[in-house]
């Protein structure tokens, strides 16, 4: 059995390498997704002991949750999986708005339970903050759902430092999900110190910076998706970023492993990062992501990687 780690102060124990599922049914996010391949990704995760799955209402919308519900029912292994989902998006006259009101969040949880074909969600996040609901009030609604057994733990995602403090006024927040990777380290200024101090687990999204930290691109690489507009992939910045990745490759080569494995292993040395959720579009990527657990970084290597991206 793969080693299990505890998510912060929750009662959830998971493989430190989880699975981000926005490419499973996330037709609004990725072109040409094959749902049968998505199902195979989930089945492979089950077989490999990757038991922390992260999804959201907006992946699809709804379709990612539906596919996960289908596989959990087929496998009869619901109790083996720690399931995280998120809500906040709603469509108003064709436009997306965020809603953190208690009534909306309670309804969002009930809707997710139906799509996931389960009677409890292990971790439910407020996916994005809205502009007017007091954050402790929004989290208070999730606490009621936790007391009722519909969810087991409470998360917030994309909250600013001030919003996180307000949300955690009563100490109910278990997990913060926020963008963090070696290229985007702003979270080290206030979010990560706060989560460490308050026993809140920090789950980074985009840990491989849309593949840039995976070590598979070069100066000739071109992109026809969101990466085409990302500053990380533009002009001289892209060239400089590729050079940093090559410096990590030197460490990876010494360890006879891949760049992505070294990068993921580095995150797991950070205070309050317990689990990672790299995505996978193909079953073999699920298995590959697990290689990070075999990488043992020395204190010098941890410092060296930090310095490369200082």
N, C-alpha and C positions, 0 to 999 in steps of 0.2 A: 504493500500500500504506500502510495506517495505520502511524504510528510504533509501533515495538515497544519495550517496556521489559523490562529483565532483572529477574527476581524474585530479589532479594537476591543471594546468592552461588551460586545454582543456575545450571544451563545452560538454564533455561527463559526464552524470550523471548515476550512476550505483548502484545496490545493492552491499554493501561492500563485500558480499560473491559471488564470480563469479564461473565459471566452467572451469577447465582445461580439454581439450578434447583429450589428447594424447591417451587415451584408447578407443576413439570412432574412429574406422577405423585405429588405429595405429598398423596395423598387423606386421610391422617391429620392433615394440617396445615391444609388449606383445603377448605371445602365446595364441591361442584358443579364440580370441575375437569373440563375437557374434554380428553381425551388427544390428540385430533386437533389441537386448538389448541396443546397443548404441543409436539407434533411440529413444527408450523409455526413456533413460537418458535425451536426449535433450527435448523430449516432457514434461517430469517431470519438468525440469528446467524452461520451458516456463510457466507451470501451477503454479509453486511456486514463480514466479517473480524473478528468477535468470537470470538477463538480460545481464551479461557480459560474453561472451564466448571467450575463448582463444584457437586458433588452430595454425597450421603451415603447410607449404607445405610438410615438411619431415615426418609428421605423416601419415604414410601409405606406401610410399609417396602418397600424393594427396588425399587419400581416406577420411581422416577426413574432409577436406574441402568439398568434394563431398557430404558426408552424411549430413553435416550442411546445405549445399545449398538445399538439398532435403527437409529437415524438414522445413526450412524457407519458401520454396515455398508452401509446403503442408499447413502450418499454416497461411500463408499470414500475418505474423507478423514481417516482416523484420524491420519495423521502431521501434518495441519494443525492439530489440536486439542491444546491442553494441558489435560489432564483431571485434576481434583482430586476425590478422594472421601474419605470418613471412616468410621471404625468405632470402636465401643466399646460400643454398646447390645446387650444380649441379653435375650431374654424368658425369665424363670424363673417357671413357674407363673402365667403371665398378667401378671406385673409386669416392668417394665424395670429392669435393673441394668446398671452399667457394669463392663467388664472390660478391663484393660490388660495382662493377662498375655501373655508372649511367645507361648504356644501359641494363645491366642485371636486375637491380632493377625495371626499368620501365616495362620490359618484365614480371618479376615475379609478379608484381601487376596486370597486364592485365590477366595473366594466373589464378591467384587466383580469380579475379572477375568472370571469366567464371565458375570455379568450384563451387564457392559460389552462383552462379546465382544471382548476385546483381550488381548494378552499382556504389556502393561506399563501401569502407572498413573504419570502424570507427578509427581503429588504426593499422598501418602497421609498423612492426619492421624489422630492419636488424637483422637476427637471430644470426649470428656469424660474427665477424670481419674477413676480409681476410688480407693477408699479405702486400698488396701494394696499395690499393685505399686510398687516403687521406680521412679521415673520414668526414671532413666538406663537401667535394665534394660529397660523397655518400649521406649525409643528404640533401645536396642541390638538388639532384635529387628528393628526396622524397618531398621537399618543392614545387618543380614544380608540382608534382602529387597532392599535397594538393591544390595548387592554381587552378588546373584544376578540382577539385572536386572529384577526384578518391579516395583519402583518406582524412580523417578528422583530423588525428593527426599522429605524428611521434614518433616512438620508436626505441631504440637500445637494444640489448640483448647480454649478455656475454661479454660486452666491459670492458676492464680494466679502471682504473681511468684516465690514460693518454689518452686513446682512447675516453673516454666519454667527456673529456674536449675539445679535438680536434673536436669531432662530434658536440659539442654545441657551437662552436666558434661564430656562429651568433645567438645563443639563440633559435634555432629551435627545439631542442629535448624536447618532452613532457613527455616521459616515459622511464625509464630504467627497464628492467627485468633482474634479476640476482639471483644467488643462495643465499639464506639466510634462516637460521632456527636457532633454539636455540643451535644446535650442531655446526653450521658453521656461525660464527658471524663476519667474516673478513670484511664484508661490512660496519660494524660500524666504521672502521678506517678512510676510506676516501669517499667511495661511498655514504653512507647515509648522512653524513654531507653536501656533495656537492649537492645532490638532494634536501635536505631541503632548502639549501641556494638559489638554483636556481629555486625553484618551479617546480621541475621535480618529477613526481610521481614514487615511487619505488615499483615495483611489484615483490615480492619474488617467485621464483619457488622452488619446493621440500619443501614447508612449513612444512610438517609433516615428513620430512626426510625418504621418502619411507615407511611410516607407522610406523616408530620407535616411533615418537612422538604421535602416535594415541593411545598408551597404550594397544595394543592388543597382544604384543609378550611377551614371557618369555624365560628363559634360555634353554628350550627344543625346541624352535622354530627353524625350518630349512628352508633354502631358495634355490630355484633352478633357480633364475633369477639374475639380476645384483647385487642384495643385497648380494649374496654369495661372491662377490669380494670386497664389500665396507668395508673400514676400520671401519666404525661405527658398523658393524655387526660381527667383528672378536674378538674371544677370550676374553681377560680380558676387552678390551675396550667395548665390547658388554655388559658384566656383569655390568660394571660401568655405562654405558648409561641407562640400564634398571633400575638401582637404582635411577638415576635422575628422570626418568619418574615416578617412584613410589612416589617420593617426590611431584611431580605435582599432582599425583592422590589424595594425602591427601587434597590438595586445592580443587580439583574437587569434592571430596566427601563432603566437607563442603558446597559446592554450589549446591549439588545434580545434578551434571552434569558429562560429560565425560572429560577425559584428553584432547582429541583433541579440544574440545570446548574452554577449558581454554587456550590452546596453541595458537589457532587462534585468540582468543580475545586479547591475549598479543601482537601479531603482530600489531593489529589495534590501539594499544596505541603508536606505534612508529611514530616518526616524518617522514612525507612524504610517509608512507604506507597508501594508501587510500582504496585499494581493494585487496582481496586474491583470488587465483585461485586453490583451492584444486581440485584434480581430482575425478572422480567417474566412477566405472565400472558397477554399478547397480543403478536403479532409487532410491532405498531407501537411498543410500549414499548421493544423491543430497539433499534430505530432511534433513538428519542428519546434513550435513554441516551447515545448516542454524541455528542450535541450538547455534552456537557461538555468534550470535547476541544478545542472551538473557543473556549472561554472562557479569556481571558488575564487573570489578576488582578494588579493592581499591589500593591506592598508595602503601600501604605496601605489598599487594600481587604482584603487578607489580615488586617491588624491590626484593621480595623474589624469584620470578621465575627467574629474571635476575641473582641473586646470585647463585642459584642452578647450572646454566650453565655458571658461570663466567669463 
